[in-house]
């Protein structure tokens, strides 16, 4: 009950659409993105959530370049919304023959799945819809026809893809659902930025170097959230999906900030 009291946001009860993108760094960054995907899938499994990978682009040697996952369950968005940002990994690279230490980055984005009762009109003329053959794990049974769908929203430039459903129609409907969520989030961000300008607030951009959390596996073990200062040396458990401590610390900070108990 105490934990749910921290989840009072407008969309906190909604499903979550989680995206991970590997940063610069080739195979090392793709492997890190794959590790993050595993972490969030383990977290969702532990919570009893249902996950559906709607789009994935595998790395050339290992890991993934980018992935989008629909996470269905009560409070999925509320729990995961604080994961949005840049995640930094420091370790001895398994891909470096000289066993040197590498720093890798991956960005995580989390938006709520928008319900049908929320009005958001999308004009058919604003959409460019393309079909292609599915690729990656689970796509082999769909190779004989162009079942995968890519939709580009021309006014905003937002591109969404879905390739893991069994039919082109299902892929299109899922892609439209994700597009609607991203367009709604874009409109909310515009309004928040406009409000920030009016009140003179400064909003930090999400970009490489402004990481929200660091995962250090060498020369010592430590995972630290730079927003809340919550940290643990049990890196294995964190990478296995045990991120509840980080989530709770973030939600408590946000609630205290809203109550005026925390200053930026």
C-alpha positions in Angstrom: 0.0 0.0 0.0 2.9 2.3 0.8 4.5 1.6 -2.5 1.3 2.1 -4.5 0.9 5.5 -2.7 3.9 6.6 -4.7 2.2 5.7 -7.9 -0.4 8.4 -8.3 0.5 9.8 -11.7 -2.1 10.1 -14.5 -0.7 7.2 -16.4 1.0 5.2 -13.7 -1.5 2.3 -13.9 -1.0 1.9 -17.7 1.0 -0.6 -19.6 4.5 0.5 -20.6 6.3 0.8 -24.0 10.0 0.4 -23.3 12.7 1.1 -26.0 16.4 0.6 -25.7 19.0 2.0 -28.1 22.7 1.1 -28.1 25.0 4.1 -28.0 28.3 4.6 -29.9 30.8 1.8 -29.5 29.8 -1.0 -31.9 29.7 -4.5 -30.5 30.4 -3.4 -26.9 27.4 -1.0 -26.9 25.1 -3.5 -28.5 26.0 -6.1 -25.9 25.2 -3.6 -23.2 21.8 -2.9 -24.7 21.2 -6.6 -24.8 22.1 -6.9 -21.1 19.7 -4.1 -20.3 16.9 -5.8 -22.2 17.5 -9.0 -20.2 17.4 -7.0 -17.0 14.0 -5.4 -17.8 12.6 -8.7 -19.0 13.6 -10.4 -15.8 12.1 -7.5 -13.8 8.8 -7.8 -15.7 8.8 -11.6 -15.2 9.3 -11.2 -11.5 6.3 -8.8 -11.3 4.1 -11.1 -13.3 3.9 -8.7 -16.3 3.4 -9.9 -19.9 6.1 -8.8 -22.3 5.9 -8.6 -26.1 8.9 -7.6 -28.2 7.3 -5.7 -31.1 10.5 -4.7 -32.9 14.2 -5.6 -32.6 17.4 -5.0 -34.6 20.1 -7.4 -33.7 23.8 -6.4 -33.4 26.2 -7.6 -36.1 28.3 -9.7 -33.7 26.4 -9.7 -30.4 23.6 -7.9 -28.5 21.1 -5.6 -30.0 21.1 -2.2 -31.7 17.6 -1.3 -30.7 14.5 -2.9 -29.4 10.9 -2.0 -28.4 9.0 -4.0 -25.9 5.3 -3.7 -24.8 5.1 -4.5 -21.0 1.5 -5.3 -19.9 0.6 -5.2 -16.3 -0.9 -3.0 -13.6 1.4 -0.1 -12.8 4.0 -1.2 -15.4 4.5 2.4 -16.6 4.5 3.9 -13.1 7.2 1.5 -12.0 9.4 1.9 -15.1 9.0 5.6 -15.9 12.1 6.5 -13.9 14.3 4.2 -16.1 14.1 6.8 -18.9 17.6 8.1 -19.6 21.2 7.1 -20.4 22.6 4.0 -18.7 26.4 3.7 -18.4 28.4 0.5 -18.2 32.1 0.2 -17.1 33.7 -3.2 -17.4 36.6 -5.3 -18.9 35.3 -5.9 -22.4 34.9 -9.6 -23.4 35.3 -8.4 -27.0 38.8 -6.9 -26.4 41.7 -9.3 -26.8 43.9 -7.0 -24.7 41.3 -7.1 -21.8 41.0 -3.3 -21.5 38.4 -1.4 -19.6 35.6 0.0 -21.7 32.7 2.4 -21.1 29.5 1.8 -22.9 26.2 3.8 -23.1 22.6 2.8 -24.0 19.5 5.0 -23.8 16.2 3.8 -22.4 12.9 5.4 -23.2 9.6 4.5 -21.4 6.2 5.8 -22.4 2.7 4.7 -21.4 0.5 2.8 -23.7 -2.4 5.2 -24.5 -5.9 3.9 -24.0 -8.5 4.0 -26.7 -10.6 6.5 -24.8 -7.9 9.2 -25.1 -8.6 11.3 -28.1 -5.7 11.7 -30.5 -6.5 12.1 -34.2 -4.1 10.7 -36.7 -4.7 11.6 -40.3 -4.2 8.8 -42.9 -2.6 11.2 -45.3 0.1 11.9 -42.7 1.2 8.3 -42.6 3.7 6.5 -44.8 3.2 2.7 -44.4 5.8 0.3 -45.7 5.9 -3.5 -45.4 9.0 -5.7 -45.3 10.1 -9.2 -44.3 10.6 -9.9 -40.6 14.0 -10.6 -39.2 15.6 -11.6 -36.0 14.5 -14.2 -33.4 11.0 -15.5 -33.9 10.7 -14.1 -37.4 11.5 -17.2 -39.4 7.9 -18.4 -39.6 7.1 -15.1 -41.4 9.9 -15.0 -43.9 7.8 -16.0 -46.9 5.8 -12.8 -47.0 6.1 -9.1 -46.1 4.3 -9.2 -42.8 6.4 -6.6 -40.9 5.1 -3.0 -41.0 7.0 0.3 -40.7 4.9 3.5 -40.2 6.4 7.0 -40.6 4.4 9.9 -39.3 5.4 12.5 -41.8 4.7 15.7 -39.8 6.7 14.6 -36.8 9.2 12.3 -38.4 8.4 9.6 -35.8 9.1 6.1 -37.2 7.7 2.9 -35.6 8.0 -0.7 -36.7 6.4 -4.0 -35.7 7.5 -7.4 -37.0 6.7 -10.0 -34.4 2.9 -10.5 -34.9 1.6 -13.3 -37.1 0.0 -11.1 -39.7 0.5 -7.8 -41.5 -2.8 -6.5 -40.1 -1.7 -7.3 -36.5 1.7 -5.7 -37.0 0.0 -2.6 -38.4 -2.4 -2.3 -35.4 0.4 -2.7 -32.9 2.6 -0.2 -34.8 -0.3 2.3 -34.8 -0.8 1.8 -31.0 2.9 2.6 -30.4 2.8 5.6 -32.8 -0.3 6.9 -30.9 1.6 6.6 -27.6 4.7 8.4 -28.9 2.7 11.2 -30.5 0.8 11.7 -27.3 4.0 11.8 -25.3 5.4 14.3 -27.8 2.5 16.6 -27.3 2.8 16.4 -23.5 6.5 17.2 -23.7 5.8 20.3 -25.8 3.3 21.5 -23.3 5.8 20.8 -20.4 8.6 22.6 -22.2 6.3 25.6 -22.9 5.3 25.7 -19.2 9.0 25.4 -18.2 9.8 28.4 -20.4 7.0 30.4 -18.8 8.2 29.7 -15.2 11.9 29.8 -16.1 12.6 26.2 -15.3 15.6 24.5 -16.9 15.1 20.9 -18.1 18.1 18.6 -18.5 18.3 16.9 -21.8 18.8 13.2 -22.2 22.1 12.8 -24.0 25.3 10.9 -23.9 27.3 11.9 -20.9 24.3 12.8 -18.8 23.7 9.3 -17.5 21.1 8.6 -14.9 22.8 5.4 -13.6 26.2 3.8 -13.8 26.9 0.1 -13.7 30.5 -0.5 -12.7 31.9 -4.0 -13.0 35.6 -3.1 -12.9 37.8 -2.3 -10.9 35.0 -2.8 -8.3 31.3 -3.7 -8.3 28.8 -0.8 -7.9 25.5 0.3 -9.4 24.7 3.9 -8.6 21.7 6.1 -9.5 23.0 9.7 -10.0 19.6 11.3 -9.3 18.9 9.7 -5.9 22.4 8.5 -4.9 20.9 5.0 -4.2 23.5 2.4 -4.8 24.4 -1.3 -4.3 27.4 -3.5 -4.8 25.3 -6.5 -5.8 25.6 -5.9 -9.5 24.6 -9.4 -10.4 21.2 -9.1 -8.8 20.6 -5.7 -10.5 21.4 -7.2 -13.9 19.1 -10.1 -13.0 16.2 -7.6 -12.7 16.3 -6.7 -9.0 15.9 -3.0 -9.5 13.1 -2.3 -7.0 15.4 -0.3 -4.7 16.3 2.1 -7.5 12.6 2.4 -8.5 11.4 3.1 -5.0 14.2 5.7 -4.3 13.3 7.5 -7.5 9.5 7.5 -6.8 10.1 8.7 -3.3 12.3 11.6 -4.5 9.7 12.6 -7.1 6.9 12.5 -4.4 9.0 14.6 -2.0 9.9 17.0 -4.8 6.2 17.5 -5.7 5.5 18.1 -2.0 8.2 20.7 -1.9 10.5 18.7 0.4 13.4 18.3 -2.1 15.1 21.1 -4.0 16.7 20.6 -7.4 
